Amino acid sequence: MSPREFSREHVESAMAQIDVDGVPAGRGSVAYDLVHDGKRYPPKYVISLATKIATGTELKPESFEFTPSDRSWFESNGFRVEKKESAAANVTATSSAWTEFKRAFAAFRASPSERFYVSLRRHRAAQIRELLANPASIDLATFDADVWAIHTRTLLDGRETDILAHDNKAIDERTARELTSALANGRLELHGNYTWGSATRVFGTTTPEREERTKLVREGLRWLTDSTLSPTEKYASITAVKGFGPNITSGLLMHFHPTEFCLWNTVSRTALAPLGLPTGTITEFLDSIRTVRAELDAEDFIELDRFLFASQNLLLTATSGGDAPLATRARMILKVSPGEKGSAWKDCIDGQYICVGWDEVGDLRTYETVSDLRTALVEKMPTIGNGNNGAISQLANSLWKLRSAQPGDVIVANRGKLRILGIGTVVEPSYEFDPNRSFFAHTVHVRWDTKRAGAIEKRGHWARTIMELDEDELAKIERELAAQPTAGDEETHSEPVRSTPDPYRPRTLPEIAAELQRVGLRIDPRTLRRYHIALGVRGFVILAGISGTGKTWLTKAYADAIGAAYRLVPVAPNWMANEDLLGFFNPLVPGNDGYQDTAASRFIREAANEFAAAEAAQRTARPFHLVLDEMNLARVEHYFAKFLSAIEVRERGDEAVIELHKSDHVALTPNLVVIGTVNVDETTHGFSDKVYDRAQLLELPAPRDLLEQHLRGTVAAESALAVWDAVQSVAPFGFRVVDDLVEYVRVNVEDHGVAWEEAFDEQIVQKVLPKLRGSDPRVGAALEALIALSNERFLLTHQRATRMLEGFRQHGFASFW
């Protein structure tokens, strides 16, 4: 069809549509660009869209060419047509990157090790094409073991070997020859794709039901094997199927179409960065990688992808016998704060990763561009950045950098502006999104060096959670750490709280709610409002509820959200007097140093000092939150009597003073609030009316809807909620039990290959059944419900619950033992 059959207006409409939607994969320009209003467009795609606008039918790209008459028509209608210089020529004009790239590719081809790996990938691609030829016959176990994972098992002459488990290591020439022969003779048995890695060990971790996961796999494979579709059309269809992201989809398409499609992931994008080629979208990447293949004369994309992987993993040398590694991108250095005041640092050390929040946006690898991620932040977290566009863009860019972290990059973990917690190196599999974590689900795997930790000079610009540093800044940090002894990672509440001249700004309830959401605390809005107002009205709040509902976490997260000083004081069962909480005077110590302060009394003094300093400076005093954890383990009236009296005086508006000793008094100032957490069970003491009269009492429940949100995306979510429904009337459990259960199941499934049902069964016995005790008739009803629920699914639970119910019916009392 001639372009003269549509008008200039149709062309402008087509260009406007491209401005909004972009150019689909494989529809970019090759030889010429249309230039209009300073923007460049692919001519053939413009013709296709303009034809569709004019006639209702879009031209398929293979059905026509961009001819000289087309060019004349565009130029006569005011559009410029410019010859598209190759990306290689553009880069060569400004750098030697292409020269180095071609020299490295020659070394790659000369390497016996790399020739073997290319043969291995091509051999495995042919096997996978045969394996997946009939999607309806593929089961989930086969897909996980032979397609989803990069390696599961390699057998040489019938015996398992790990010789190919780490293909980022070169093998010597003799081994390469032997393995090449074994591959050709069928002596190597391969399980896995041997080309790309996956962030999870199995397909569809966010889809609990095995039958549904199998259905999704077969749906994706049906698109893959549909011979009526082009590779780019297949890409669009497969990535629309839940569980099939860009990594596995492009890898499968490269296996099925090795001369038409290339694996698109962080490694390949990073490898092309020195060439200055655009790779941000699949369209840009395919256009760029085709240019690279033509320039290098690579046989297929399987060979080219292996070269990109090898170059990023420093396997190659500049010449076949040289020692200098191929130049790769400079390592990235990120400063990352693991939670407010380093709250998630222990998790990071235990799990050997760094983690951050903003979990609502999900897996960062699902976004093709940083712009897509920014849009998701706005849509899914509408309160983020208080609507400040600059702050939102900054956050999106920071998360994008974290997503792009690669092995060898450096992570500097900090707490505030004055302390380094540790410095580490990124290791495989780099970035992962872990939906099983209750908060801070964005993780990057790191090998930590906690000896490189300690105090540093104040960094006034370190307010953001994620920041990129340069080599000079890292070197400066290293020098500062080396110049002083490492202080270790002491608990944040052990540091003294000092008065600060900085003006304190009270936070609004929406600001507090947004911050609690950011750190992953699940609390219904009404409970948060009640807690917020109760603290302001009374200054003494009791938080009650079953164990594990997040009472202590709420006190800490709320204090952090408003910028309050925080001190957690565990109450001991043997506390009998005021001195246990507030300290005592030791007459054997001379002078005023004789008073033996406790953590609580020191904190009260600090609050009083801050209040006095704020009044003198005519500013708002910083709040101080003193938390008495498990307050009713001892009798409150015995150790809290002086406090109760002083609280009453303060509420009347008079100056409230606590006498610590006859010569030592401390003011109970308005900026100090006291929160007590209590678990109500048979092991604790009750409260008198004197305590209730002076406190605001809030019960912190574990509502089913919040537990459901907390469990969302975990394999045992439905079963866990069914167990909660069965026992909630007599023995409800909270987030702590749920977290233990989820982690126990995850470790069993991922590390030991245990079926999730088996691990979940063990958790019901270990975490839930011991709570079902006593003579309450509801205990019997709960046991009956569990027996019905566990029948034929959870054998251990069924057997133990049946035994407990028999005891309940015989003796009128249920006991786990």
C-alpha positions in Angstrom: 0.0 0.0 0.0 1.3 3.5 -0.9 1.5 6.0 2.0 -0.3 8.5 -0.3 -3.5 6.6 0.5 -3.6 8.3 3.9 -3.2 11.9 5.0 -0.7 13.9 7.0 -3.3 14.0 9.8 -3.4 10.2 9.9 0.4 10.2 10.3 0.4 12.8 13.0 -2.2 10.7 14.9 0.0 7.7 14.5 2.9 9.6 15.9 0.8 10.9 18.8 -0.2 7.3 19.6 3.5 6.2 19.6 4.3 9.1 22.0 1.8 7.6 24.5 2.3 3.8 24.0 5.8 3.6 22.7 7.1 1.3 20.0 6.3 -2.5 20.4 9.2 -5.0 20.5 10.6 -5.7 17.1 8.9 -2.7 15.4 11.8 -0.2 15.8 13.6 1.4 12.8 16.5 -0.2 11.1 17.8 2.0 8.3 15.8 5.3 8.5 14.0 7.4 11.0 11.1 9.8 10.5 11.8 13.0 12.3 9.0 15.3 13.4 8.9 18.0 16.2 12.3 16.9 17.3 11.2 13.3 17.9 12.3 10.2 15.9 9.8 7.5 14.8 10.2 4.1 12.9 8.8 4.7 9.4 7.3 1.2 8.8 5.5 1.3 12.2 4.1 4.8 11.5 2.8 3.5 8.1 1.1 0.5 9.8 -0.6 2.7 12.4 -1.6 5.4 9.9 -3.1 2.8 7.7 -5.1 1.4 10.6 -6.3 4.8 11.5 -7.4 5.5 7.9 -8.8 2.1 7.0 -9.3 0.1 10.2 -6.7 -2.4 9.2 -3.1 -2.4 10.4 -0.4 -3.5 8.0 1.8 -6.4 9.1 5.5 -5.4 8.9 6.4 -8.4 6.8 3.8 -7.4 4.1 5.5 -4.3 2.8 8.8 -2.3 2.6 9.7 1.3 3.1 10.3 2.4 -0.5 11.8 5.6 -2.1 8.3 6.7 -3.0 7.3 6.4 0.6 10.3 8.6 1.5 9.3 11.2 -1.1 5.7 11.3 0.2 6.8 12.0 3.8 9.3 14.7 2.8 6.7 16.4 0.5 4.4 16.5 3.5 6.8 18.2 5.9 8.4 15.2 7.6 12.2 14.7 7.6 13.6 11.3 6.7 17.1 10.6 8.0 19.3 7.7 7.4 19.9 5.8 10.7 23.6 5.5 11.4 24.4 2.2 13.1 24.8 2.4 16.8 28.2 1.0 16.4 29.3 3.9 14.2 27.9 6.4 16.7 29.8 4.9 19.6 33.0 4.3 17.7 33.1 8.0 16.8 33.4 8.9 20.5 35.1 5.9 22.2 37.1 2.7 21.7 34.3 0.7 23.3 33.5 -1.2 20.1 37.1 -1.9 19.4 37.5 -3.4 22.8 34.2 -5.3 22.4 35.3 -6.9 19.1 38.7 -7.8 20.5 37.0 -9.5 23.5 34.6 -11.4 21.3 37.6 -12.7 19.3 39.2 -13.9 22.6 35.8 -15.4 23.6 35.7 -17.5 20.4 39.3 -18.6 20.8 38.6 -20.0 24.3 38.0 -23.8 24.4 36.0 -23.3 27.7 33.6 -20.8 26.0 33.2 -22.9 22.9 32.1 -25.8 25.1 29.6 -23.6 27.0 28.1 -22.3 23.7 27.8 -26.0 22.5 26.2 -26.9 25.8 23.6 -24.1 25.6 22.7 -25.0 22.0 22.4 -28.7 22.8 20.2 -27.9 25.8 18.0 -25.5 23.8 17.3 -28.3 21.3 16.4 -30.7 24.1 14.1 -28.1 25.7 12.4 -27.4 22.3 11.7 -31.1 22.1 10.6 -31.4 25.7 8.1 -28.5 25.4 6.7 -29.4 22.0 3.4 -30.7 23.6 2.5 -28.2 26.4 -0.5 -30.3 27.6 1.9 -33.1 28.6 4.1 -30.9 30.8 3.7 -31.2 34.6 4.9 -28.7 37.1 7.8 -30.9 38.5 9.3 -31.3 35.0 9.0 -27.6 34.2 10.6 -26.6 37.5 13.5 -29.1 37.2 14.2 -28.9 33.5 13.2 -25.4 32.4 12.7 -23.0 35.3 15.9 -23.6 37.2 19.3 -22.9 35.6 20.8 -26.2 37.0 19.1 -29.0 39.1 21.2 -32.1 38.2 24.0 -32.9 35.8 25.0 -36.5 35.3 28.2 -37.7 33.6 28.2 -41.3 32.7 25.2 -41.8 35.0 26.8 -40.2 38.1 25.9 -36.8 39.5 28.6 -34.1 39.1 28.7 -30.4 40.0 31.2 -29.6 37.2 28.6 -27.5 35.5 26.9 -26.0 38.6 29.0 -22.8 38.4 29.3 -21.8 34.7 30.8 -18.5 35.7 34.1 -20.3 36.1 36.3 -21.2 33.2 37.4 -24.8 32.6 40.8 -25.9 31.3 41.3 -26.9 27.7 41.5 -30.6 28.5 38.3 -30.6 30.5 36.6 -28.7 27.8 37.5 -31.3 25.2 36.4 -34.2 27.4 33.1 -32.5 28.2 32.5 -31.6 24.5 33.0 -35.3 23.6 30.7 -36.4 26.4 28.0 -34.0 25.2 28.3 -35.3 21.7 28.2 -38.9 22.7 25.2 -38.6 25.0 27.2 -39.2 28.2 26.1 -35.9 29.8 22.5 -35.8 31.2 21.3 -32.3 31.7 18.5 -31.0 34.0 17.8 -27.3 33.9 18.0 -24.6 31.3 21.8 -23.9 31.7 21.4 -20.4 30.4 19.4 -18.1 32.8 18.7 -18.1 36.5 15.5 -17.5 38.3 14.9 -15.6 41.5 12.9 -18.4 43.1 13.4 -22.2 43.1 10.0 -23.0 41.6 7.5 -21.4 39.3 4.6 -19.4 40.7 5.5 -18.9 44.3 2.7 -16.4 44.7 0.1 -18.9 43.4 -0.5 -21.4 46.2 -2.5 -24.1 44.4 -0.4 -26.6 42.4 -3.2 -27.2 39.9 -3.4 -23.4 39.1 0.4 -23.2 38.7 0.3 -26.1 36.2 -2.4 -24.4 34.3 -0.4 -21.2 34.1 2.7 -23.1 32.9 0.8 -24.8 30.1 -0.8 -21.5 29.1 2.6 -19.8 28.7 3.9 -22.8 26.7 1.0 -22.8 24.4 1.9 -19.3 23.3 5.5 -20.3 23.0 4.8 -23.2 20.6 2.2 -21.3 18.6 3.7 -21.3 15.1 1.3 -18.6 13.8 2.9 -15.9 16.0 6.1 -14.0 15.5 8.7 -14.1 18.4 7.7 -10.6 19.5 4.0 -11.4 19.5 4.9 -14.5 21.5 6.8 -12.3 24.0 3.7 -10.0 24.5 1.4 -13.0 25.0 3.6 -15.0 27.4 4.5 -12.1 29.7 0.8 -11.5 30.1 0.6 -14.9 31.8 1.1 -14.7 35.6 4.5 -16.0 36.6 6.2 -15.5 33.3 8.4 -12.4 33.6 10.8 -10.9 31.0 13.7 -13.1 32.1 12.2 -16.5 31.6 10.1 -15.4 28.6 13.0 -14.0 26.7 15.2 -17.0 27.6 12.6 -19.5 26.3 12.2 -17.4 23.1 16.0 -17.5 22.5 15.9 -21.3 22.9 13.1 -21.6 20.4 14.2 -18.8 18.1 18.0 -18.5 18.5 18.5 -16.3 15.4 15.6 -14.0 16.2 15.4 -13.4 19.9 17.9 -12.8 22.7 17.7 -13.2 26.5 16.8 -9.8 28.1 18.0 -9.4 31.7 20.2 -7.3 33.8 23.4 -9.0 32.8 22.8 -8.4 29.0 21.7 -4.8 29.6 24.7 -4.1 31.7 27.1 -5.7 29.2 25.9 -3.4 26.5 26.2 -0.3 28.6 29.8 0.5 27.5 28.5 0.7 23.9 26.0 3.4 24.8 23.2 1.3 23.3 19.6 1.7 24.6 18.3 -1.3 26.4 15.6 0.0 28.8 12.7 -1.6 27.0 12.5 -4.9 25.2 12.0 -3.0 21.9 15.2 -1.0 22.4 17.1 -4.0 23.5 16.1 -6.1 20.5 17.1 -3.3 18.1 20.4 -2.9 19.9 21.3 -6.5 20.2 20.6 -7.1 16.5 23.1 -4.4 15.7 25.6 -6.0 18.0 25.1 -9.4 16.4 25.7 -7.9 12.9 28.8 -6.0 14.0 30.3 -9.1 15.7 29.1 -11.6 13.1 27.8 -13.9 15.9 26.3 -17.1 14.7 23.2 -16.8 16.8 21.9 -15.1 20.0 22.8 -18.2 22.1 26.5 -17.5 21.3 26.1 -13.7 21.7 24.3 -14.1 25.1 27.0 -16.4 26.4 29.6 -13.8 25.4 27.6 -11.0 27.2 27.4 -13.2 30.3 31.0 -14.1 30.2 32.1 -10.5 29.8 30.1 -9.5 32.9 31.6 -12.3 34.9 35.2 -11.5 33.9 35.8 -14.9 32.4 37.4 -13.5 29.3 40.9 -12.1 28.7 41.6 -9.3 26.2 43.5 -11.9 24.1 43.3 -15.6 24.1 46.5 -15.9 26.1 46.6 -12.6 27.9 46.0 -11.8 31.6 44.0 -8.6 31.4 40.2 -9.1 32.0 37.7 -7.6 29.6 36.6 -4.2 30.9 33.1 -4.2 32.4 30.9 -1.5 33.9 32.3 0.1 37.1 31.1 -1.5 40.3 28.1 0.3 41.8 28.3 1.4 45.5 25.0 1.8 47.3 24.4 3.1 50.8 21.3 1.4 52.2 19.7 1.9 55.6 18.1 -1.4 56.8 15.1 0.1 58.4 14.7 3.1 60.8 17.7 3.2 63.1 18.9 -0.1 61.6 15.8 -2.0 62.9 16.2 -4.8 60.2 20.0 -5.2 60.6 19.8 -8.4 62.6 17.7 -9.9 59.8 20.2 -8.8 57.2 23.1 -10.4 59.0 21.3 -13.6 59.6 20.0 -13.9 56.1 23.1 -12.3 54.4 21.2 -9.7 52.5 20.1 -6.1 52.6 16.4 -5.3 52.6 14.2 -2.3 52.2 10.4 -1.6 52.2 7.9 -0.2 49.7 6.6 -3.8 49.3 3.3 -2.6 47.8 4.9 -2.2 44.3 5.9 -5.9 44.3 8.8 -7.5 42.4 10.9 -4.6 40.9 11.8 -6.9 38.0 8.3 -6.8 36.6 8.8 -3.1 35.6 10.4 -2.5 32.2 11.5 1.1 32.9 12.0 3.3 35.9 9.1 5.4 34.7 6.9 2.3 35.1 8.1 1.9 38.6 7.4 5.5 39.4 3.9 5.2 38.1 3.4 2.1 40.3 4.7 3.9 43.4 2.1 6.7 42.9 -0.8 4.3 42.2 -0.1 1.7 44.9 1.3 4.0 47.6 -0.7 7.3 47.1 0.6 8.9 50.3 4.3 8.4 49.4 6.4 11.5 49.4 3.4 13.6 50.4 2.8 14.0 46.6 6.1 15.6 46.0 7.0 14.6 42.4 10.7 15.1 42.9 10.8 12.9 46.0 8.8 10.2 44.2 11.1 10.2 41.2 14.1 10.1 43.5 12.7 7.1 45.3 12.0 5.3 42.0 15.5 5.9 40.8 16.9 4.6 44.1 14.9 1.4 43.9 15.9 0.9 40.3 19.5 1.1 41.3 18.9 -1.6 44.0 17.1 -3.8 41.4 20.1 -3.4 39.1 22.7 -4.5 41.7 25.1 -7.2 40.3 27.7 -9.5 41.9 30.7 -7.5 42.8 28.8 -4.3 43.6 29.2 -2.9 47.1 26.5 -2.3 49.7 27.3 0.1 52.7 24.7 -0.5 55.5 24.3 2.6 57.7 22.3 3.5 60.8 21.6 7.2 60.6 24.3 9.7 59.6 26.9 8.7 62.1 27.4 4.9 62.0 28.3 2.2 59.5 26.8 -1.2 60.4 28.7 -3.2 57.8 30.1 -3.2 54.3 29.4 -6.1 51.9 29.7 -7.4 48.4 26.7 -8.4 46.3 26.5 -12.1 45.4 24.2 -14.2 43.3 21.3 -14.2 42.9 21.6 -10.4 43.6 18.1 -8.8 43.8 15.1 -10.9 44.9 11.6 -10.0 45.9 10.6 -12.3 48.8 6.8 -12.2 49.2 7.1 -14.5 52.3 8.7 -11.7 54.3 6.1 -9.8 56.4 7.9 -6.5 55.7 11.0 -5.2 53.7 10.5 -7.8 51.0 13.0 -6.2 48.5 16.3 -7.9 49.1 19.8 -8.0 47.6 22.0 -10.9 48.6 25.2 -9.7 50.2 28.3 -11.2 51.8 28.8 -9.0 54.8 32.0 -7.9 56.5 30.8 -6.6 59.9 34.4 -5.8 61.0 34.2 -2.8 58.7 31.8 -1.0 61.0 31.8 1.8 63.5 31.3 5.5 63.9 32.0 8.0 61.0 31.8 11.7 60.6 28.3 13.0 60.2 27.0 12.8 56.7 24.4 15.6 56.5 23.2 14.4 53.1 22.4 10.8 54.2 18.7 11.3 54.8 17.6 8.8 52.0 17.3 5.1 52.5 19.2 4.3 49.3 21.9 6.4 47.9 24.6 5.8 45.3 28.2 6.6 46.5 31.3 7.0 44.5 34.7 5.3 45.0 36.1 8.4 46.7 33.3 8.4 49.3 33.8 4.7 50.0 37.5 5.2 50.4 36.8 8.1 52.9 34.5 5.9 54.9 37.1 3.1 55.0 39.7 5.6 56.3 37.4 6.8 59.0 36.6 3.3 60.1 40.2 2.3 60.2 41.1 5.4 62.3 39.0 4.3 65.3 38.0 1.2 67.1 34.8 -0.5 65.9 32.0 0.0 68.3 30.0 -3.0 67.2 26.3 -3.1 66.6 24.8 -2.2 70.0 21.1 -2.0 70.4 19.6 1.4 69.5 17.9 1.8 72.9 21.2 1.4 74.7 22.4 4.8 73.4 21.8 7.8 75.6 19.2 10.2 74.4 20.4 13.8 74.3 18.6 17.0 74.1 18.7 18.6 70.6 18.3 22.2 69.6 16.6 21.1 66.4 13.0 22.1 66.3 10.6 19.2 66.8 7.7 18.9 64.4 4.7 16.9 65.5 3.4 14.4 62.9 -0.1 14.2 61.6 -2.1 10.9 61.8 -1.9 10.4 58.0 1.8 10.8 58.1 2.1 8.3 60.9 -0.1 5.8 59.1 2.0 6.1 55.9 5.2 5.5 57.9 3.7 2.4 59.6 2.6 1.1 56.3 6.1 1.7 54.9 7.8 -0.4 57.6 5.2 -3.2 57.1 3.2 -2.9 60.3 -0.3 -4.1 59.8 -2.9 -2.2 61.9 -6.4 -1.2 61.2 -7.0 2.6 61.0 -9.4 2.7 63.9 -6.9 1.0 66.3 -4.2 3.4 65.2 -6.4 6.4 65.7 -7.3 5.2 69.2 -3.7 4.7 70.2 -2.7 8.1 68.7 -5.3 10.0 70.6 -5.0 8.0 73.8 -1.3 8.9 74.1 -2.2 12.6 73.8 -5.1 12.6 76.1 -3.7 10.6 79.0 0.0 9.9 78.5 -0.3 6.4 80.0 -1.6 3.7 77.7 -2.0 0.0 78.3 -1.8 -2.2 75.2 -3.4 -5.6 75.8 -3.8 -8.6 73.6 -2.7 -12.1 72.9 1.0 -12.8 72.4 2.2 -12.1 68.9 -0.2 -9.4 67.8 2.5 -6.8 67.4 2.0 -4.7 70.6 5.7 -4.0 71.2 6.4 -3.5 67.5 3.6 -0.9 67.4 5.2 1.1 70.2 8.5 1.2 68.5 7.2 1.9 65.0 4.9 4.6 66.2 7.7 6.3 68.2 10.0 6.1 65.2 7.2 7.6 63.0 6.8 10.7 65.2 10.5 11.1 65.9 10.2 10.3 69.6 13.0 9.0 71.8 12.3 5.4 72.8 13.2 3.1 75.6 12.0 -0.5 76.1 12.2 -1.8 79.7 11.2 -5.5 80.2 9.3 -6.0 83.5 10.6 -8.9 85.6 8.3 -11.2 87.6 10.2 -10.5 90.8 9.7 -6.8 90.8 8.2 -5.9 94.2 9.0 -2.2 94.9 9.4 1.2 93.2 13.2 0.7 93.4 13.0 -2.1 90.8 11.8 0.3 88.2 13.3 3.6 89.4 16.6 2.7 91.1 17.8 3.3 94.6 20.3 5.2 96.7 23.4 3.3 97.7 24.8 4.8 100.9 28.2 3.0 100.4 28.9 5.3 97.4 30.1 8.7 98.5 28.5 12.0 97.3 25.7 12.4 94.9 27.0 9.5 92.8 25.4 7.1 95.2 22.1 6.9 93.3 21.9 3.7 91.2 19.9 4.6 88.2 18.0 2.2 86.1 17.3 2.4 82.3 13.9 3.8 83.2 15.1 6.5 85.6 17.8 7.7 83.3 15.2 8.0 80.5 12.9 10.0 82.7 15.8 12.4 83.5 16.6 12.8 79.8 12.9 13.6 79.1 12.9 16.2 81.8 16.2 17.8 80.5 14.8 17.9 77.0 11.6 19.6 78.2 13.5 22.2 80.2 15.8 22.9 77.2 12.8 23.2 74.8 11.0 25.6 77.2 14.2 27.8 77.4 14.5 27.9 73.7 10.8 28.4 73.2 10.4 25.3 71.0 8.4 22.1 71.1 9.9 19.4 73.2 10.7 16.1 71.6 8.4 13.2 72.9 9.9 10.4 75.0 8.2 7.0 75.0 8.9 4.7 77.9 7.6 1.2 77.2 7.2 -1.3 80.1 7.1 -4.6 78.2 4.9 -7.4 79.7 3.9 -4.9 82.4 1.7 -7.4 84.3 4.3 -10.1 84.9 4.7 -8.4 88.3 2.0 -6.6 90.4 1.8 -3.1 88.9 0.7 -1.5 92.2 3.9 -2.6 93.9 6.6 -1.3 91.5 4.6 1.5 89.8 3.1 3.3 92.8 5.1 6.5 92.6 4.5 6.7 88.9 0.7 6.3 89.4 0.6 9.2 91.9 2.7 11.5 89.7 0.6 10.8 86.7 -2.5 11.8 88.6 -0.8 15.1 89.6 0.3 15.8 86.1 -3.2 15.3 84.7 -4.5 17.9 87.1 -2.1 20.4 85.5 0.2 20.6 88.5 3.9 20.1 88.5 4.5 16.4 88.9 7.6 15.2 90.7 8.8 11.7 91.4 11.0 11.4 94.5 13.9 9.1 93.8 15.6 9.8 97.1 15.1 12.5 99.7 17.8 14.6 98.0 17.0 13.5 94.4 13.8 14.4 92.5 12.9 14.2 88.9 10.0 15.9 87.1 7.4 13.9 85.2 7.2 16.2 82.3 4.4 16.4 79.7 6.7 15.1 76.9 7.1 11.7 78.6 4.5 9.1 77.9 4.4 5.6 79.4 3.0 2.6 77.5 2.6 -0.8 79.1 2.2 -4.0 77.0 0.3 -6.8 78.6 -0.6 -10.4 77.7 -3.7 -11.5 79.4 -3.4 -15.2 80.4 -3.1 -17.3 83.6 0.6 -16.5 84.0 0.0 -12.8 84.6 -1.4 -10.5 87.3 -4.6 -8.4 86.9 -5.0 -4.7 87.3 -6.8 -2.8 90.0 -9.2 0.0 89.3 -6.5 2.5 90.5 -4.5 1.5 87.4 -7.4 1.5 85.0 -8.5 4.9 86.2 -5.2 6.4 85.3 -4.7 4.7 82.0 -6.2 4.4 78.6 -6.7 0.7 77.8 -6.5 -0.6 74.2 -6.9 -4.2 73.1 -4.8 -4.9 70.1 -6.5 -7.7 68.2 -5.3 -9.8 65.3 -8.3 -9.4 62.9 -8.7 -12.0 60.3 -8.5 -9.5 57.5 -5.1 -8.3 58.6 -3.9 -11.8 59.0 -5.1 -12.6 55.5 -3.2 -9.6 54.2 -0.1 -10.7 56.1 -0.3 -14.2 54.6 -1.1 -13.1 51.1 1.2 -14.7 48.6 2.3 -17.6 50.8 1.7 -21.2 49.9 -0.1 -22.1 53.2 -2.3 -18.9 53.4 -5.7 -20.6 52.9 -4.9 -23.5 55.3 -3.5 -21.1 58.0 -6.6 -19.0 57.9 -8.8 -22.2 58.2 -6.8 -23.2 61.3 -7.2 -19.7 62.7 -11.0 -19.9 62.1 -11.1 -23.2 63.9 -9.4 -22.0 67.1 -9.9 -18.3 67.3 -12.8 -18.4 69.8 -10.6 -20.0 72.5 -6.9 -19.8 71.4 -6.4 -17.1 68.7 -2.9 -16.6 67.5 -1.2 -13.5 66.1 1.4 -12.3 63.6 4.3 -13.9 65.5 2.9 -17.4 65.2 2.0 -16.8 61.6 5.6 -15.5 60.8 7.1 -18.6 62.4 4.7 -20.9 60.5 5.5 -19.2 57.1 9.3 -19.3 57.7 9.2 -22.9 58.9 7.3 -24.0 55.8 9.6 -22.0 53.5 12.8 -23.4 54.9 11.4 -27.0 54.6 10.2 -26.5 51.0 13.2 -24.6 49.7 16.1 -26.1 51.6 15.0 -29.7 52.2 12.5 -30.4 49.4 9.7 -31.2 51.9 6.1 -30.8 50.7 4.5 -27.7 52.2 1.6 -29.7 53.5 3.9 -31.9 55.6 5.8 -28.8 57.1 2.5 -27.0 57.7 1.1 -30.1 59.6 4.2 -30.0 61.9 3.6 -26.4 62.6 0.0 -26.9 63.7 1.2 -29.5 66.2 4.2 -27.4 67.3 2.6 -23.9 67.5 -1.2 -24.2 67.7 -2.3 -27.4 69.5 -0.4 -26.6 72.7 -2.6 -23.5 73.1 -5.8 -25.7 73.3 -6.1 -26.5 76.9 -8.6 -26.3 79.8 -12.2 -27.1 80.5 -13.9 -24.5 78.4 -16.4 -26.2 76.0 -15.0 -24.1 73.2 -11.8 -26.1 73.5 -13.7 -29.2 72.5 -15.4 -27.5 69.6 -12.0 -26.2 68.4 -10.5 -29.7 68.5 -13.4 -31.1 66.6 -13.0 -28.4 63.9 -9.3 -29.1 63.6 -9.9 -32.8 63.3 -12.4 -32.2 60.4 -9.9 -29.8 58.8 -6.9 -32.1 59.0 -8.6 -35.3 58.0 -6.5 -37.0 55.2 -4.4 -33.8 54.7 -2.5 -33.2 58.0 -1.9 -36.6 59.6 0.1 -35.5 62.7 -2.5 -32.8 63.5 -5.3 -35.3 63.1 -3.8 -37.9 65.4 -2.8 -35.5 68.2 -6.1 -33.5 68.1 -8.1 -36.8 68.2 -6.2 -37.9 71.3 -6.7 -34.5 73.0 -10.4 -34.6 72.2 -10.7 -38.0 73.7 -9.1 -36.8 76.9 -11.4 -33.7 76.9 -14.5 -35.9 76.7 -13.3 -38.4 79.3 -11.9 -35.9 81.9 -13.6 -32.6 81.0 -10.1 -31.1 80.5 -7.9 -30.8 77.4 -4.2 -30.9 77.5 -1.5 -31.2 74.8 0.4 -33.6 77.1 
